[in-house]
Amino acid sequence: MSSTNAPNPPGTVPTVVSPPAVESPTTSQFNDAEYKAIGDQYNSIESRIAWDWLCGGNRHFAYYDQPTRWPFPISAGQKRMQAKLLEVLDLLPGSHVLDAGCGDGHVAIDLAQSGKLRITAFDVVDRHVENARRNVAAAGLQDKITVEKLGFESLNGIPEGTYDGVYTSEALLHATDTERVLTEFLRVLKPGGHMVLHEYHNDFMDGDLIGFPRAIARAPVGQNVPAFTRAKMFFEGVMEKAGFESVVVRNYSDNIEPMARLLNISAMWRRVVMGLRLQRFFPNTAAREEGYVGQQHWAYVSISGRKPGVLRWL
């Protein structure tokens, strides 16, 4: 991706000619009721066990370079996944980046430290925003990271051409209008700006909901994760339609297998849930059951693209 940029001398900071003023996102258009189910999902006991207890609040898969039956320490694998994201994001120190759906802020903190980036992070769940702000303060990064409460559908409050980069880490599935969100990501990027999505990619045809997508579609949170029920090649096509170029898909499915297996084992009681038809009350557990059975129909991918133009370096 860096080959498409103008030369970037060491130690310089990216910018564009006559950039618009940088402002923080606004929450004026945020609708609490619209996202209540998302908060309920992440506040559920099963979510807290899987992500808070098992993963220390870092809500994304770990990356493993080699096949292994032993996924621990998970935090080390998650650091490797974050390093992959930073590598593909491909920005110089000092770049201003948007973290869309930041959770407890662990990814933003790591990228601010490892990549020397300035990050504006947002999330729609109150507990996530509070935790992220507390974690940022504990890391002493208040001058590098700003955390806001914001929904994907309120991005129009951000001025055009604000950011050098945008990324998501298993968060875009909550967008109710993914096409519009990607169009907004393109708008808020500077010319030549980079976007990286670490998301789930389905390999099935319209009307044939199987595996993980089927479980999610049947659950109460289904209306809040429409990306799970979209057809094959969804992200590539929509990114290109939105105006992104140099779209590349990297399949990390084999690299997350050790942690995926662990999560599946940790949900062994799913048999009870399925047998008693309690899927509606335990959507994550039900989803793991269906997802493991239909694992050949979904993939964990890193999808990158670039806004047309040249991201200039002074």
PEHUDA-V588278 format. One line per field, one symbol per residue. ss: DSSP state (H for helix, E for strand, C for the rest). phi: phi as a letter, one per 30 degrees, with the letter a starting at -180 (. if undefined). burial: + if it has 16 or more other ideal C-beta (glycine too) atoms within 10 Angstrom, else -. Layout:
BEGIN
ss: ???
phi: ???
burial: ???
END
This chain:
BEGIN
ss: CHHHCCCCCCCCCEECCCCCCCCCCCCCCCCCHHHHHHHHHHHCHHHHHHHHHCCCCCCCCCCCCCCCCCCCCHHHHHHHHHHHHHHHHCCCCCCEEEEECCCCCHHHHHHHHHCCCEEEEEECCHHHHHHHHHHHHHCCCCCCEEEEECCHHHHHHCCCCCEEEEEEECCHHHCCCHHHHHHHHHHHEEEEEEEEEEEEEECCCCCCCCHHHHHHHHCHHHHHCHHHHCCCCHHHHHHHHHCEEEEEEEECHHHHHHHHHHHHHHCCCHHHHHHCCCCCCCHHHHHHHHHHHCHHHEEEEEEEEEECCCCEEC
phi: .dddcdebeeiccdabdhddddbdeccdcdceddceddddddddedddddcdddciiccadccbdbeaccdcddeddddddddddddddhbdejdcbcccidididddddddddchccbccbaccedddddddddddddicddcbccbcacedcdddcddidcdabbbbhbdedddbdedddddedddddeidcbbccbcbdbaceicdbheeddddddededcbdddccdeiddeddddddjdbhdbcccceddceeddddddddcededdeddchcedcbdddddddddddcddcbbcbccbabdejbddcd
burial: +---+--+----++++--+-----+----+----+-+++-++-+-+---+++--+-++++++++------+--+--+++-++-+++-+++++--++++++++++++++++++--+-+++++++++--++-+++-++--+-+--++++++++++++-++--++++++++++++++++-+-+++++++++++-+++++++++++-+----+++++++++-+-++-+++++++---+++-++--+-+--+-+--++-++++++-+++-++--+--++----+--+++++++++++-+--+++++++++++-+-+++-
END
